[in-house]
Amino acid sequence: MSSTATKIFYDYLKKRELRSTTERFTILEEIIRIQKHFEADTLLVRFKTRHKKISRATIYRTLELLIDCGLVRKINFNAPAPQTFYEAAIPAAGLSGHDHFICQECGKIIEFHDERLKKIQVNLQAIYHMEVLHYSYHLYGRCAACKNKRSLRQ
């Protein structure tokens, strides 16, 4: 597990006088292990498979704490139907910012990173005298497989 993430979470809990439970740190460890988008119920299934008893309520409460302290991002995608995903947001663990292409037909999510977007963000900060705390860039369209299927039907 990322010692940086553990320390951030421990300090966050301590500052708010919340308990540092084994379950909370087990959830953080699992999120780091996943290293891709996941739904909250994915954690529940993974814990049940390994016979770890962590309730759905504990998972959701811990996710909210991890979002609040900046270790997890909550992402709402709207393709092909509205879905909520989570992902680790720990730069020291190599889990930093990236962007998304979402297929509106099959729901496939492709992550990408393009330094040009970072440059645009820096320029916009200077122009508007703003500080970007978080940004989200999602492209919605058709993945190659769905595009090919559509071409074959026509």
C-alpha positions as a Markdown table, in Angstrom:
| # | Residue | x | y | z |
|---|---|---|---|---|
| 1 | Met | 0.0 | 0.0 | 0.0 |
| 2 | Ser | 1.1 | 3.5 | -0.6 |
| 3 | Ser | 2.6 | 4.8 | 2.6 |
| 4 | Thr | 1.8 | 8.4 | 1.4 |
| 5 | Ala | -1.9 | 7.5 | 1.1 |
| 6 | Thr | -1.9 | 5.8 | 4.5 |
| 7 | Lys | -0.4 | 8.8 | 6.1 |
| 8 | Ile | -2.8 | 11.2 | 4.4 |
| 9 | Phe | -5.8 | 9.1 | 5.5 |
| 10 | Tyr | -4.5 | 8.6 | 9.0 |
| 11 | Asp | -3.8 | 12.3 | 9.5 |
| 12 | Tyr | -7.2 | 13.2 | 8.0 |
| 13 | Leu | -9.0 | 10.9 | 10.4 |
| 14 | Lys | -7.0 | 12.1 | 13.4 |
| 15 | Lys | -7.7 | 15.7 | 12.6 |
| 16 | Arg | -11.4 | 15.1 | 12.5 |
| 17 | Glu | -11.3 | 12.8 | 15.6 |
| 18 | Leu | -12.6 | 9.8 | 13.6 |
| 19 | Arg | -11.5 | 6.3 | 14.3 |
| 20 | Ser | -8.7 | 4.7 | 12.3 |
| 21 | Thr | -10.2 | 1.3 | 11.8 |
| 22 | Thr | -8.8 | -1.7 | 10.1 |
| 23 | Glu | -11.8 | -1.8 | 7.7 |
| 24 | Arg | -11.1 | 1.8 | 6.5 |
| 25 | Phe | -7.5 | 1.1 | 5.7 |
| 26 | Thr | -8.4 | -2.3 | 4.1 |
| 27 | Ile | -10.7 | -0.4 | 1.8 |
| 28 | Leu | -8.0 | 2.1 | 0.9 |
| 29 | Glu | -5.6 | -0.7 | 0.3 |
| 30 | Glu | -8.0 | -2.4 | -2.1 |
| 31 | Ile | -8.7 | 0.8 | -4.0 |
| 32 | Ile | -5.0 | 1.2 | -4.6 |
| 33 | Arg | -4.8 | -2.4 | -5.7 |
| 34 | Ile | -7.6 | -2.0 | -8.2 |
| 35 | Gln | -5.8 | 0.8 | -10.2 |
| 36 | Lys | -8.8 | 1.4 | -12.5 |
| 37 | His | -12.4 | 2.7 | -12.2 |
| 38 | Phe | -14.7 | 0.7 | -10.0 |
| 39 | Glu | -18.1 | 0.8 | -8.6 |
| 40 | Ala | -18.7 | 0.7 | -4.8 |
| 41 | Asp | -20.2 | -2.8 | -5.1 |
| 42 | Thr | -17.0 | -4.0 | -6.7 |
| 43 | Leu | -15.3 | -3.6 | -3.4 |
| 44 | Leu | -18.1 | -5.5 | -1.6 |
| 45 | Val | -17.7 | -8.4 | -4.1 |
| 46 | Arg | -13.9 | -8.4 | -3.8 |
| 47 | Phe | -14.1 | -8.5 | 0.1 |
| 48 | Lys | -16.8 | -11.3 | 0.1 |
| 49 | Thr | -14.7 | -13.4 | -2.3 |
| 50 | Arg | -11.8 | -13.2 | 0.2 |
| 51 | His | -14.1 | -13.7 | 3.2 |
| 52 | Lys | -13.6 | -10.2 | 4.6 |
| 53 | Lys | -16.6 | -8.9 | 6.4 |
| 54 | Ile | -16.9 | -5.3 | 5.5 |
| 55 | Ser | -20.4 | -4.0 | 5.1 |
| 56 | Arg | -21.8 | -2.0 | 2.2 |
| 57 | Ala | -22.5 | 0.9 | 4.6 |
| 58 | Thr | -18.8 | 1.0 | 5.8 |
| 59 | Ile | -17.7 | 0.9 | 2.1 |
| 60 | Tyr | -19.9 | 3.9 | 1.2 |
| 61 | Arg | -19.0 | 5.9 | 4.3 |
| 62 | Thr | -15.3 | 5.2 | 3.8 |
| 63 | Leu | -15.5 | 6.2 | 0.1 |
| 64 | Glu | -17.0 | 9.6 | 1.2 |
| 65 | Leu | -14.1 | 10.1 | 3.6 |
| 66 | Leu | -11.5 | 9.2 | 1.0 |
| 67 | Ile | -13.1 | 11.6 | -1.5 |
| 68 | Asp | -13.1 | 14.3 | 1.2 |
| 69 | Cys | -9.4 | 13.9 | 1.9 |
| 70 | Gly | -8.5 | 13.8 | -1.8 |
| 71 | Leu | -7.5 | 10.1 | -2.1 |
| 72 | Val | -10.4 | 9.1 | -4.3 |
| 73 | Arg | -12.4 | 10.7 | -7.0 |
| 74 | Lys | -16.1 | 10.1 | -7.7 |
| 75 | Ile | -16.9 | 10.2 | -11.4 |
| 76 | Asn | -20.4 | 10.2 | -12.9 |
| 77 | Phe | -20.5 | 8.9 | -16.5 |
| 78 | Asn | -23.7 | 9.0 | -18.5 |
| 79 | Ala | -23.2 | 6.3 | -21.1 |
| 80 | Pro | -25.0 | 4.3 | -22.0 |
| 81 | Ala | -26.9 | 4.9 | -18.7 |
| 82 | Pro | -25.9 | 7.0 | -15.7 |
| 83 | Gln | -23.3 | 5.3 | -13.5 |
| 84 | Thr | -21.1 | 6.3 | -10.6 |
| 85 | Phe | -17.5 | 5.2 | -10.6 |
| 86 | Tyr | -14.6 | 5.8 | -8.2 |
| 87 | Glu | -10.9 | 5.9 | -8.8 |
| 88 | Ala | -7.8 | 6.3 | -6.7 |
| 89 | Ala | -6.3 | 9.8 | -6.9 |
| 90 | Ile | -2.9 | 9.4 | -5.4 |
| 91 | Pro | -0.1 | 11.0 | -7.4 |
| 92 | Ala | 2.7 | 9.5 | -5.4 |
| 93 | Ala | 1.4 | 6.0 | -6.3 |
| 94 | Gly | 1.3 | 6.9 | -10.0 |
| 95 | Leu | -2.5 | 7.2 | -9.8 |
| 96 | Ser | -2.8 | 10.9 | -10.9 |
| 97 | Gly | -5.0 | 12.8 | -13.3 |
| 98 | His | -6.1 | 11.5 | -16.6 |
| 99 | Asp | -9.1 | 11.9 | -18.9 |
| 100 | His | -11.8 | 9.7 | -20.3 |
| 101 | Phe | -13.3 | 8.6 | -23.5 |
| 102 | Ile | -16.7 | 6.9 | -22.9 |
| 103 | Cys | -18.5 | 4.9 | -25.4 |
| 104 | Gln | -22.2 | 5.8 | -25.4 |
| 105 | Glu | -23.2 | 2.4 | -26.8 |
| 106 | Cys | -21.4 | -0.2 | -24.7 |
| 107 | Gly | -20.2 | 2.0 | -21.8 |
| 108 | Lys | -16.5 | 1.2 | -22.4 |
| 109 | Ile | -14.2 | 3.7 | -20.7 |
| 110 | Ile | -10.8 | 4.5 | -22.2 |
| 111 | Glu | -8.4 | 6.5 | -20.0 |
| 112 | Phe | -5.9 | 8.8 | -21.7 |
| 113 | His | -3.4 | 11.5 | -20.7 |
| 114 | Asp | -2.4 | 14.3 | -22.9 |
| 115 | Glu | 0.1 | 17.0 | -21.8 |
| 116 | Arg | -1.5 | 19.5 | -24.2 |
| 117 | Leu | -4.6 | 19.5 | -22.0 |
| 118 | Lys | -2.4 | 20.4 | -19.0 |
| 119 | Lys | -0.9 | 23.3 | -20.9 |
| 120 | Ile | -4.3 | 24.6 | -21.8 |
| 121 | Gln | -5.3 | 24.4 | -18.1 |
| 122 | Val | -2.2 | 26.4 | -17.1 |
| 123 | Asn | -3.0 | 29.0 | -19.7 |
| 124 | Leu | -6.6 | 29.3 | -18.6 |
| 125 | Gln | -5.5 | 29.7 | -15.0 |
| 126 | Ala | -3.3 | 32.6 | -16.0 |
| 127 | Ile | -5.9 | 34.3 | -18.2 |
| 128 | Tyr | -8.7 | 34.1 | -15.7 |
| 129 | His | -6.5 | 34.4 | -12.5 |
| 130 | Met | -8.1 | 31.2 | -11.1 |
| 131 | Glu | -6.6 | 28.2 | -9.4 |
| 132 | Val | -7.7 | 24.8 | -10.7 |
| 133 | Leu | -8.4 | 22.5 | -7.8 |
| 134 | His | -9.9 | 19.6 | -9.9 |
| 135 | Tyr | -10.9 | 19.2 | -13.5 |
| 136 | Ser | -12.8 | 16.6 | -15.5 |
| 137 | Tyr | -12.5 | 16.0 | -19.2 |
| 138 | His | -14.8 | 13.4 | -20.7 |
| 139 | Leu | -15.3 | 12.7 | -24.4 |
| 140 | Tyr | -18.5 | 10.8 | -25.3 |
| 141 | Gly | -18.8 | 8.9 | -28.5 |
| 142 | Arg | -18.4 | 5.4 | -30.0 |
| 143 | Cys | -15.5 | 3.1 | -29.4 |
| 144 | Ala | -13.9 | 1.3 | -32.4 |
| 145 | Ala | -15.9 | -2.0 | -31.8 |
| 146 | Cys | -19.3 | -0.2 | -31.7 |
| 147 | Lys | -18.3 | 1.9 | -34.6 |
| 148 | Asn | -17.4 | -1.2 | -36.6 |
| 149 | Lys | -20.7 | -3.0 | -35.6 |
| 150 | Arg | -22.7 | 0.1 | -36.7 |
| 151 | Ser | -20.8 | 0.1 | -40.1 |
| 152 | Leu | -21.6 | -3.6 | -40.7 |
| 153 | Arg | -25.3 | -3.0 | -40.0 |
| 154 | Gln | -25.5 | -0.2 | -42.6 |
